[in-house]
Amino acid sequence: MAFESFRDWVNHLDRVGELKRVREPLATELEITEVADREMKSAGGGKALLIEKPTVNGVVSPFPVAINTMGSWKRMAMSMGAASVEDVAAELGSLMKAKPPTSVREALKLLGTAFELRHARPKIVKDGPCKEVIRKFDAPATRTEPWPAAPDGDFRGSPADHACPSLLNLPILKCWPHDGGRFVTLPCVVTKDPDTGERNIGMYRVQIYDDRTTGMHWQLQKVGARHGRRYYENGTRMPVSIFLGGDPMFPFAATAPLPDGLDEFLLAGYLRRKSVELVKCETNDLEVPANSDFVIEGYVDPKEPLRDEGPFGDHTGFYTLPEPYPVFHVTAVTHRKDAVYPATIVGQPPMEDFYMGGASVKLFLPVFKMNFPEIVDIALPAEGVFHNLVFVSIKKTYPMQAYKIMHGMWGMGQMMFTKYLVVVDDDVDVHNTSEVLFRMCSNTDPQRDSLFTKGPADVLDHATSEIAVGTKLGIDATRKLPGEGFKRRWPPLIRMDPAVKAKVEKLMGM
């Protein structure tokens, strides 16, 4: 199901009872965070929130703020137009099983082909709603006709004058008390490789310095940073564009662990069942979705010194402290007349990002199984704030198979950041943390079944002695085989006889 704007998505949530409206003014500085944090931590992720009157420095913004729109399993599935994320994953898995790959390169090609089986690649159009209001800096604003009437049932902000949109009057949040300023928290950042022309859409937080400049927090191992290094090497100005809103599959695709070289717009088109229409930016040659709500265009200058970015209350549950990052210079801001500002917050879990990250794991489980057919399921518990803690269940058939899985997964994309990886047998529900911990404590000898290794670490990990370098711990919590040096008999797990269970359930009316 394709949504033609973020407003369209939020109105859909409203119609199906998945939206709460906050009609009283709420400050973008801290207050929206406090309301959203309480909602996100309520049962099942709570509801989506529409802040109808967000205030920026005490002034009500004409743009409402929508937050927690994908913060539950139900809303994640709805954003994909499906009954469940598992249904989407099953469909993708069936497409990829049509021709089993014989190499990693073939697997990546097959993944791209699977996306294209439903929809064509993104297509370029001449114009789009994201250009209804345009401001090029050092140039007058254009397209400021009166707003059209709202359809019945839709919400509207105040039809204020949008002749001068800038970073300072957008309802950008300051999330936590010690944050270094206001941050765009749901940005889709578009860059291109200057050598190959391959596009990447990543999600890197954006700190507002003033109306013309921001920080660009692309971390060392991210694709955007790799593109940036090429521009730094050749000394030429790097075009960058940021878009917000549009279809909810855009930010999801930007966060998905796609293999390098696969276009995120291809994934978004597959999930929304409609190819993504792209329009060329006003002040650089990058393309953004024509139905975006906001677009911020600009560049990074390799000849300019880096600037401290942060602190920022991050998804780790701690503040990341200031570090030098590139400066992004804004050359234009464009938006829909009736734009809705999309936001999220991160902090101590569970938060909205738990459901987005979990949906990525479910969706790409078939890809993991293509490389490791013994894998049954994977879970990233909320307490592990994404990749710090990973549970994997496998159908074990030979000695040391759990260690094969550990080494293999540490070599796959963002799994390289996993600090603790626990492997269990196929009869364990990895989404039940209590069950995994029970098997880990009962099935392991700490020295025999633990593996320490070194590797890249998340730049945001404050516990490592050096930035981006750390250690990993793998734990084999599977039943041990004689070939693994286990010389004793392995005892059976206590389970009731199925016939007795069925009889008692019938007697008790269960």
RODO-2510 file (C-alpha; in nm, 4 decimals, decimal comma):
residues 510
     n   res          X          Y          Z
     1     m     0,0000     0,0000     0,0000
     2     a     0,1599     0,3252    -0,1115
     3     f     0,1130     0,6437     0,0925
     4     e     0,1467     0,9657    -0,1033
     5     s     0,2635     1,1811     0,1875
     6     f     0,3379     1,1536     0,5557
     7     r     0,0038     1,3270     0,6115
     8     d    -0,1621     1,0475     0,4140
     9     w     0,0052     0,7883     0,6404
    10     v    -0,0920     0,9725     0,9596
    11     n    -0,4507     1,0182     0,8424
    12     h    -0,4657     0,6428     0,7786
    13     l    -0,3458     0,5753     1,1339
    14     d    -0,6153     0,8116     1,2598
    15     r    -0,8895     0,6309     1,0689
    16     v    -0,7937     0,2891     1,2103
    17     g    -0,7614     0,4080     1,5703
    18     e    -0,3815     0,4029     1,5895
    19     l    -0,3341     0,7765     1,6503
    20     k    -0,3563     1,0009     1,9529
    21     r    -0,3862     1,3752     1,8994
    22     v    -0,2201     1,6225     2,1332
    23     r    -0,4105     1,9487     2,0836
    24     e    -0,2421     2,1560     2,3530
    25     p     0,0807     2,3378     2,2582
    26     l     0,3945     2,1339     2,3313
    27     a     0,7496     2,2651     2,3117
    28     t     0,9873     2,1046     2,0643
    29     e     1,2451     2,1493     2,3401
    30     l     1,2111     1,8410     2,5682
    31     e     0,8322     1,8403     2,6126
    32     i     0,7502     1,6396     2,3000
    33     t     1,0186     1,3887     2,4012
    34     e     0,8659     1,3376     2,7452
    35     v     0,5198     1,2729     2,6007
    36     a     0,6555     1,0443     2,3268
    37     d     0,8818     0,8495     2,5659
    38     r     0,5879     0,7671     2,7922
    39     e     0,3812     0,6529     2,4938
    40     m     0,6597     0,4409     2,3420
    41     k     0,7153     0,2600     2,6708
    42     s     0,3474     0,1783     2,7189
    43     a     0,2095    -0,1673     2,6376
    44     g     0,2853    -0,2816     2,2826
    45     g     0,4517     0,0474     2,1903
    46     g     0,1446     0,2624     2,2507
    47     k    -0,0094     0,4743     1,9759
    48     a     0,1259     0,7132     1,7165
    49     l     0,1145     1,0761     1,8275
    50     l     0,0186     1,3877     1,6362
    51     i     0,1393     1,7044     1,8066
    52     e    -0,0933     1,9569     1,6474
    53     k     0,0646     2,2712     1,7943
    54     p     0,4403     2,2201     1,8403
    55     t     0,6125     2,5362     1,9555
    56     v     0,9562     2,6557     1,8479
    57     n     1,0957     2,9086     2,0953
    58     g     0,7415     2,9684     2,2189
    59     v     0,5883     3,0212     1,8741
    60     v     0,3406     2,7657     1,7367
    61     s     0,4741     2,6051     1,4194
    62     p     0,2446     2,5746     1,1172
    63     f     0,3709     2,2183     1,0764
    64     p     0,2321     1,9452     1,3049
    65     v     0,4782     1,6847     1,4360
    66     a     0,4049     1,3120     1,3965
    67     i     0,6022     1,0705     1,6134
    68     n     0,5975     0,6986     1,7021
    69     t     0,4133     0,6230     1,3779
    70     m     0,6005     0,2926     1,3369
    71     g     0,6433     0,2142     1,7055
    72     s     0,4503    -0,1151     1,7204
    73     w     0,4411    -0,4434     1,5291
    74     k     0,0907    -0,3574     1,4069
    75     r     0,1920    -0,0172     1,2665
    76     m     0,5087    -0,1603     1,1111
    77     a     0,2941    -0,4125     0,9242
    78     m     0,0418    -0,1436     0,8282
    79     s     0,3193     0,0735     0,6843
    80     m     0,3994    -0,2186     0,4505
    81     g     0,0347    -0,2778     0,3647
    82     a     0,0465    -0,6247     0,5194
    83     a    -0,1152    -0,8215     0,7996
    84     s     0,2272    -0,8850     0,9544
    85     v     0,5936    -0,8256     0,8848
    86     e     0,6368    -1,2049     0,8777
    87     d     0,4008    -1,2209     0,5778
    88     v     0,6204    -0,9769     0,3849
    89     a     0,9326    -1,1714     0,4802
    90     a     0,7731    -1,4985     0,3684
    91     e     0,6871    -1,3487     0,0298
    92     l     1,0414    -1,2191    -0,0179
    93     g     1,1804    -1,5559     0,0883
    94     s     0,9633    -1,7413    -0,1639
    95     l     1,0810    -1,5131    -0,4454
    96     m     1,4443    -1,5743    -0,3565
    97     k     1,4040    -1,9521    -0,3344
    98     a     1,3141    -1,9653    -0,7027
    99     k     1,6827    -1,9950    -0,7914
   100     p     1,9173    -2,0660    -0,4987
   101     p     2,2365    -1,8565    -0,5303
   102     t     2,5797    -2,0153    -0,5546
   103     s     2,7806    -1,7117    -0,4394
   104     v     2,7466    -1,3913    -0,2371
   105     r     2,7490    -1,1864    -0,5588
   106     e     2,4703    -1,3984    -0,7031
   107     a     2,2751    -1,3664    -0,3780
   108     l     2,2900    -0,9854    -0,3996
   109     k     2,1822    -0,9946    -0,7630
   110     l     1,8942    -1,2247    -0,6730
   111     l     1,7818    -0,9918    -0,3929
   112     g     1,7663    -0,7011    -0,6370
   113     t     1,5783    -0,9166    -0,8873
   114     a     1,3273    -1,0180    -0,6194
   115     f     1,2539    -0,6511    -0,5501
   116     e     1,2058    -0,5819    -0,9209
   117     l     0,9663    -0,8723    -0,9709
   118     r     0,6936    -0,6614    -0,8186
   119     h     0,7928    -0,3142    -0,9336
   120     a     1,0168    -0,1300    -1,1739
   121     r     1,3132     0,0722    -1,0609
   122     p     1,2558     0,4281    -0,9365
   123     k     1,1548     0,6662    -1,2116
   124     i     1,2380     1,0319    -1,2648
   125     v     0,9581     1,2877    -1,2900
   126     k     0,9771     1,6587    -1,3674
   127     d     0,8016     1,7963    -1,0600
   128     g     0,6377     1,6947    -0,7360
   129     p     0,4576     1,8116    -0,4210
   130     c     0,7895     1,8487    -0,2366
   131     k     0,8458     2,1636    -0,4465
   132     e     0,5204     2,3405    -0,3636
   133     v     0,7218     2,5887    -0,1562
   134     i     1,0817     2,6587    -0,2518
   135     r     1,3425     2,8738    -0,0869
   136     k     1,6873     2,8921    -0,2316
   137     f     1,9124     3,0773     0,0036
   138     d     2,0103     3,4216    -0,1251
   139     a     1,7012     3,3990    -0,3486
   140     p     1,3334     3,4851    -0,2905
   141     a     1,0845     3,2123    -0,2088
   142     t     0,8501     3,0862    -0,4803
   143     r     0,5170     2,9083    -0,4987
   144     t     0,3321     3,0564    -0,2044
   145     e    -0,0261     3,0323    -0,3288
   146     p    -0,2970     2,9881    -0,0612
   147     w    -0,3390     2,6402     0,0765
   148     p    -0,6140     2,4298    -0,0799
   149     a    -0,9094     2,3256     0,1320
   150     a    -0,8566     2,0162     0,3491
   151     p    -1,0492     1,6973     0,2655
   152     d    -1,3056     1,5936     0,5237
   153     g    -1,1479     1,4196     0,8190
   154     d    -0,7957     1,5413     0,7468
   155     f    -0,6091     1,7551     0,9937
   156     r    -0,4489     2,0865     0,9027
   157     g    -0,1964     2,3134     1,0589
   158     s    -0,2430     2,6882     1,0528
   159     p    -0,2227     2,8260     0,6971
   160     a     0,0600     3,0584     0,7911
   161     d     0,2954     3,2280     0,5490
   162     h     0,5621     2,9814     0,4322
   163     a     0,7531     3,2248     0,2169
   164     c     1,0718     3,1817     0,4215
   165     p     1,1117     2,8229     0,5393
   166     s     1,4408     2,7710     0,7200
   167     l     1,5958     2,5282     0,9660
   168     l     1,5211     2,7652     1,2521
   169     n     1,1436     2,7715     1,2090
   170     l     1,0916     2,4016     1,1421
   171     p     0,9675     2,2062     1,4502
   172     i     1,2978     2,0230     1,4956
   173     l     1,3310     1,8620     1,8392
   174     k     1,5746     1,9099     2,1204
   175     c     1,5199     1,5664     2,2697
   176     w     1,7156     1,5438     2,5963
   177     p     1,8435     1,8003     2,8505
   178     h     2,2149     1,7707     2,7655
   179     d     2,1756     1,7554     2,3876
   180     g     2,4010     1,9989     2,2051
   181     g     2,1044     2,1550     2,0297
   182     r     1,8128     2,0593     1,8082
   183     f     1,8459     1,7453     1,5948
   184     v     1,6642     1,6144     1,2889
   185     t     1,6012     1,2576     1,4049
   186     l     1,4316     1,0929     1,1057
   187     p     1,6336     1,2273     0,8089
   188     c     1,6885     1,0333     0,4876
   189     v     2,0318     1,1455     0,3671
   190     v     2,1032     1,1064    -0,0053
   191     t     2,4611     1,0782    -0,1344
   192     k     2,6261     0,9314    -0,4439
   193     d     2,9575     0,7579    -0,5028
   194     p     3,1551     1,0008    -0,7230
   195     d     3,3207     0,7099    -0,9059
   196     t     3,0327     0,4709    -0,9738
   197     g     2,7322     0,7019    -0,9390
   198     e     2,5690     0,4516    -0,7026
   199     r     2,3172     0,6170    -0,4723
   200     n     2,2808     0,5614    -0,1007
   201     i     2,0057     0,6671     0,1368
   202     g     2,1212     0,6556     0,4960
   203     m     1,9901     0,7853     0,8248
   204     y     2,2420     1,0042     1,0032
   205     r     2,1290     1,2454     1,2707
   206     v     2,1560     1,6141     1,1803
   207     q     2,2419     1,8751     1,4444
   208     i     2,1234     2,2283     1,3694
   209     y     2,4006     2,4860     1,4128
   210     d     2,2177     2,7818     1,2554
   211     d     1,9793     2,8491     0,9660
   212     r     2,2426     2,7585     0,7048
   213     t     2,4639     2,4889     0,8598
   214     t     2,4293     2,1556     1,0402
   215     g     2,6425     1,8684     1,1553
   216     m     2,6465     1,5525     0,9419
   217     h     2,6914     1,2542     1,1728
   218     w     2,7787     0,9776     0,9275
   219     q     2,9812     0,7290     1,1234
   220     l     3,3086     0,5780     1,0123
   221     q     3,1654     0,2523     0,8738
   222     k     2,8579     0,4015     0,7011
   223     v     2,8205     0,4244     0,3230
   224     g     2,7695     0,8007     0,3359
   225     a     3,1058     0,8343     0,5100
   226     r     3,2671     0,6171     0,2422
   227     h     3,1235     0,8412    -0,0284
   228     g     3,2496     1,1402     0,1677
   229     r     3,6053     1,0046     0,1844
   230     r     3,6229     0,9967    -0,1949
   231     y     3,5258     1,3640    -0,2103
   232     y     3,7799     1,4451     0,0599
   233     e     4,0453     1,2628    -0,1418
   234     n     3,9750     1,4550    -0,4622
   235     g     3,9005     1,7844    -0,2849
   236     t     3,5711     1,8558    -0,4614
   237     r     3,2494     1,9774    -0,3030
   238     m     3,0129     1,6909    -0,2128
   239     p     2,6413     1,7294    -0,2943
   240     v     2,4105     1,6072    -0,0170
   241     s     2,0328     1,6227     0,0145
   242     i     1,8078     1,5335     0,3067
   243     f     1,4418     1,4510     0,2724
   244     l     1,1791     1,3901     0,5390
   245     g     0,8363     1,2347     0,5180
   246     g     0,6611     1,0984     0,2164
   247     d     0,5851     0,7272     0,2358
   248     p     0,6798     0,5670     0,5723
   249     m     0,8791     0,3064     0,3782
   250     f     1,1372     0,5727     0,2943
   251     p     1,2843     0,6067     0,6467
   252     f     1,2468     0,2322     0,6965
   253     a     1,4477     0,1620     0,3804
   254     a     1,7107     0,4157     0,4896
   255     t     1,7686     0,2179     0,8108
   256     a     1,7470    -0,1305     0,6557
   257     p     2,0705    -0,3366     0,6435
   258     l     2,0790    -0,3572     0,2653
   259     p     2,3923    -0,4972     0,0998
   260     d     2,6195    -0,2246    -0,0364
   261     g     2,5227    -0,1323    -0,3902
   262     l     2,1493    -0,2088    -0,3623
   263     d     1,9361     0,1035    -0,4011
   264     e     1,7176     0,1727    -0,0977
   265     f     1,4499     0,3168    -0,3289
   266     l     1,4242    -0,0273    -0,4872
   267     l     1,3416    -0,1764    -0,1455
   268     a     1,0949     0,1053    -0,0729
   269     g     0,9200     0,0456    -0,4060
   270     y     0,8963    -0,3265    -0,3357
   271     l     0,7449    -0,2732     0,0078
   272     r     0,4969    -0,0018    -0,0960
   273     r     0,3983    -0,1949    -0,4121
   274     k     0,4640     0,1103    -0,6260
   275     s     0,7837     0,2410    -0,7792
   276     v     0,9256     0,5558    -0,6221
   277     e     0,8960     0,8733    -0,8271
   278     l     1,2067     1,0881    -0,7940
   279     v     1,2545     1,4554    -0,8735
   280     k     1,5826     1,6399    -0,9237
   281     c     1,6799     1,8824    -0,6484
   282     e     1,6867     2,2571    -0,7078
   283     t     2,0502     2,3279    -0,6200
   284     n     2,2324     1,9977    -0,6807
   285     d     2,2003     1,6961    -0,9094
   286     l     2,0678     1,4484    -0,6529
   287     e     1,7156     1,3054    -0,6692
   288     v     1,4642     1,2803    -0,3855
   289     p     1,1108     1,1359    -0,3683
   290     a     0,8681     1,3739    -0,5352
   291     n     0,6150     1,3175    -0,2555
   292     s     0,8524     1,4074     0,0292
   293     d     0,7214     1,6480     0,2909
   294     f     1,0486     1,8397     0,3350
   295     v     1,3753     1,8539     0,1401
   296     i     1,6947     2,0177     0,2651
   297     e     1,9561     2,0561    -0,0093
   298     g     2,3205     2,1421     0,0285
   299     y     2,6800     2,0285     0,0264
   300     v     2,9803     1,9288     0,2342
   301     d     3,3067     2,1109     0,1610
   302     p     3,6124     1,8820     0,1990
   303     k     3,8382     2,1856     0,2380
   304     e     3,6531     2,2966     0,5499
   305     p     3,7638     2,1865     0,8995
   306     l     3,5462     1,9349     1,0833
   307     r     3,3287     2,0700     1,3630
   308     d     3,2241     1,9167     1,6961
   309     e     2,8812     1,7557     1,6816
   310     g     2,6879     1,6531     1,9939
   311     p     2,6281     1,5667     2,2741
   312     f     2,3206     1,3647     2,1748
   313     g     2,0998     1,1341     2,3812
   314     d     2,1377     0,8221     2,1691
   315     h     1,9738     0,4815     2,1204
   316     t     2,2368     0,3317     2,3497
   317     g     2,0552     0,4936     2,6421
   318     f     2,3537     0,7220     2,7025
   319     y     2,4694     1,0500     2,5550
   320     t     2,7253     1,0283     2,2778
   321     l     2,9803     1,2980     2,3527
   322     p     3,1011     1,5626     2,1049
   323     e     3,3195     1,4410     1,8187
   324     p     3,4304     1,6188     1,5005
   325     y     3,2138     1,5611     1,1927
   326     p     3,1653     1,7300     0,8533
   327     v     2,9596     2,0487     0,8252
   328     f     2,6583     2,0406     0,5938
   329     h     2,5793     2,3734     0,4230
   330     v     2,2168     2,4358     0,3258
   331     t     2,1486     2,5808    -0,0191
   332     a     1,7713     2,5295    -0,0359
   333     v     1,4707     2,4204     0,1687
   334     t     1,1570     2,2999    -0,0098
   335     h     0,8383     2,1452     0,1227
   336     r     0,4719     2,0654     0,0734
   337     k     0,2299     2,3395     0,1715
   338     d     0,0516     2,0985     0,4063
   339     a     0,3663     1,9192     0,5246
   340     v     0,3773     1,7111     0,8415
   341     y     0,7117     1,7009     1,0190
   342     p     0,8153     1,3395     1,0955
   343     a     1,0221     1,2776     1,4063
   344     t     1,1350     1,0066     1,6412
   345     i     1,3308     0,9954     1,9638
   346     v     1,5909     0,7496     2,0862
   347     g     1,7048     0,6676     2,4378
   348     q     1,6705     0,3885     2,6902
   349     p     1,4720     0,1055     2,5273
   350     p     1,2126     0,0168     2,4297
   351     m     1,1591     0,2944     2,1781
   352     e     1,0156     0,3257     1,8261
   353     d     1,3480     0,2190     1,6739
   354     f     1,3151    -0,1248     1,8386
   355     y     1,0230    -0,2077     1,6089
   356     m     1,1912    -0,0634     1,3004
   357     g     1,5104    -0,2595     1,3671
   358     g     1,3180    -0,5748     1,4533
   359     a     1,1197    -0,5490     1,1304
   360     s     1,4463    -0,5281     0,9336
   361     v     1,5704    -0,8483     1,0974
   362     k     1,2442    -1,0294     1,0186
   363     l     1,2413    -0,9035     0,6611
   364     f     1,5988    -1,0025     0,5861
   365     l     1,5955    -1,3347     0,7701
   366     p     1,5586    -1,5135     0,4323
   367     v     1,8843    -1,3490     0,3210
   368     f     2,0635    -1,4751     0,6325
   369     k     1,9220    -1,8225     0,5691
   370     m     2,0541    -1,8168     0,2133
   371     n     2,4046    -1,7845     0,3537
   372     f     2,3435    -2,0003     0,6628
   373     p     2,0654    -2,2515     0,5939
   374     e     2,0903    -2,3934     0,9469
   375     i     1,9569    -2,0676     1,0941
   376     v     1,6004    -2,0975     1,2251
   377     d     1,5446    -1,7499     1,3718
   378     i     1,7230    -1,4348     1,4892
   379     a     1,6245    -1,1844     1,7587
   380     l     1,7692    -0,8543     1,8736
   381     p     1,6327    -0,7994     2,2273
   382     a     1,5408    -0,4422     2,3158
   383     e     1,7941    -0,4444     2,6010
   384     g     2,0730    -0,4871     2,3470
   385     v     1,9831    -0,1582     2,1724
   386     f     1,9995    -0,3191     1,8283
   387     h     2,3177    -0,5110     1,7607
   388     n     2,4813    -0,5215     2,1067
   389     l     2,2993    -0,8486     2,1847
   390     v     2,1877    -1,1038     1,9249
   391     f     2,0176    -1,4406     1,9796
   392     v     2,0348    -1,6999     1,6997
   393     s     1,8679    -2,0413     1,6903
   394     i     2,0082    -2,3108     1,4597
   395     k     1,9333    -2,6669     1,3575
   396     k     2,2622    -2,8176     1,4719
   397     t     2,3880    -3,1225     1,2833
   398     y     2,7664    -3,1279     1,3317
   399     p     3,0299    -3,0245     1,5878
   400     m     3,1345    -2,6580     1,6221
   401     q     2,8478    -2,5409     1,4031
   402     a     2,7612    -2,2664     1,6517
   403     y     3,1101    -2,1188     1,6057
   404     k     3,0665    -2,1185     1,2292
   405     i     2,7521    -1,9084     1,2791
   406     m     2,9322    -1,6671     1,5141
   407     h     3,2156    -1,6003     1,2694
   408     g     2,9807    -1,5788     0,9733
   409     m     2,7413    -1,3318     1,1317
   410     w     3,0193    -1,1070     1,2603
   411     g     3,1204    -1,0767     0,8948
   412     m     2,7779    -0,9638     0,7691
   413     g     2,7203    -0,5890     0,7454
   414     q     2,6158    -0,4202     1,0680
   415     m     2,6349    -0,7516     1,2543
   416     m     3,0053    -0,6671     1,2824
   417     f     2,9026    -0,4423     1,5729
   418     t     2,7433    -0,7258     1,7745
   419     k     2,9098    -0,7466     2,1168
   420     y     2,7292    -1,0529     2,2527
   421     l     2,6067    -1,3335     2,0258
   422     v     2,4275    -1,6308     2,1819
   423     v     2,3573    -1,9426     1,9719
   424     v     2,0840    -2,1846     2,0864
   425     d     1,9126    -2,4929     1,9462
   426     d     1,6159    -2,4853     1,7089
   427     d     1,3604    -2,5666     1,9821
   428     v     1,4288    -2,2354     2,1596
   429     d     1,2136    -1,9275     2,0965
   430     v     1,4776    -1,6565     2,0548
   431     h     1,2134    -1,3870     2,1031
   432     n     1,1626    -1,5131     2,4587
   433     t     1,4642    -1,3692     2,6402
   434     s     1,3862    -1,5682     2,9546
   435     e     1,3969    -1,8944     2,7590
   436     v     1,7282    -1,8032     2,5949
   437     l     1,8868    -1,7088     2,9266
   438     f     1,7647    -2,0379     3,0776
   439     r     1,9388    -2,2364     2,8034
   440     m     2,2500    -2,0188     2,8197
   441     c     2,2860    -2,0739     3,1929
   442     s     2,2058    -2,4464     3,1816
   443     n     2,3826    -2,5545     2,8605
   444     t     2,7203    -2,3835     2,8937
   445     d     3,0511    -2,4209     3,0661
   446     p     3,1778    -2,0601     3,0614
   447     q     3,5356    -2,1321     2,9574
   448     r     3,4628    -2,4116     2,7116
   449     d     3,1661    -2,2482     2,5393
   450     s     3,2822    -1,8876     2,5111
   451     l     3,4689    -1,7254     2,2241
   452     f     3,6381    -1,3872     2,2498
   453     t     3,7455    -1,2089     1,9343
   454     k     3,8352    -0,8581     1,8175
   455     g     3,6760    -0,6441     1,5501
   456     p     3,5090    -0,3157     1,4570
   457     a     3,2844    -0,1573     1,7180
   458     d     2,9966     0,0845     1,6933
   459     v     3,1230     0,4432     1,7004
   460     l     2,8408     0,5151     1,9488
   461     d     2,9661     0,2511     2,1965
   462     h     3,1045     0,4488     2,4920
   463     a     3,2399     0,1374     2,6680
   464     t     3,5206     0,0523     2,4245
   465     s     3,8717     0,1696     2,5136
   466     e     3,9166     0,3131     2,1642
   467     i     3,6523     0,4545     1,9310
   468     a     3,5287     0,2015     1,6735
   469     v     3,7505    -0,0839     1,8017
   470     g     3,6358    -0,3499     2,0477
   471     t     3,5920    -0,7139     2,1403
   472     k     3,3068    -0,9588     2,0915
   473     l     3,1834    -1,2525     2,2979
   474     g     3,0161    -1,5529     2,1384
   475     i     2,8403    -1,8114     2,3568
   476     d     2,7542    -2,1607     2,2355
   477     a     2,4389    -2,2485     2,4309
   478     t     2,3484    -2,5465     2,2130
   479     r     2,3463    -2,9108     2,3234
   480     k     2,7005    -3,0435     2,3098
   481     l     2,8008    -3,3276     2,0785
   482     p     3,0678    -3,5940     2,1411
   483     g     3,2738    -3,4430     1,8600
   484     e     3,2999    -3,1216     2,0611
   485     g     3,4887    -3,2994     2,3398
   486     f     3,1816    -3,3580     2,5560
   487     k     3,2298    -3,7010     2,7200
   488     r     2,9193    -3,7197     2,9397
   489     r     2,5587    -3,8082     2,8566
   490     w     2,3395    -3,5066     2,7766
   491     p     2,0253    -3,5170     2,9939
   492     p     1,6770    -3,4723     2,8430
   493     l     1,4828    -3,1550     2,9105
   494     i     1,1873    -3,1992     3,1472
   495     r     0,8654    -3,2008     2,9457
   496     m     0,5185    -3,3370     3,0219
   497     d     0,3757    -3,6195     2,8095
   498     p     0,1696    -3,4552     2,5276
   499     a    -0,1267    -3,6913     2,5795
   500     v    -0,1435    -3,6029     2,9476
   501     k    -0,1267    -3,2336     2,8693
   502     a    -0,4089    -3,2640     2,6178
   503     k    -0,6268    -3,4609     2,8623
   504     v    -0,5747    -3,2113     3,1458
   505     e    -0,6433    -2,9141     2,9166
   506     k    -0,9692    -3,0794     2,8096
   507     l    -1,0709    -3,1525     3,1702
   508     m    -0,9957    -2,7971     3,2810
   509     g    -1,1569    -2,6387     2,9778
   510     m    -0,8351    -2,4713     2,8766
***
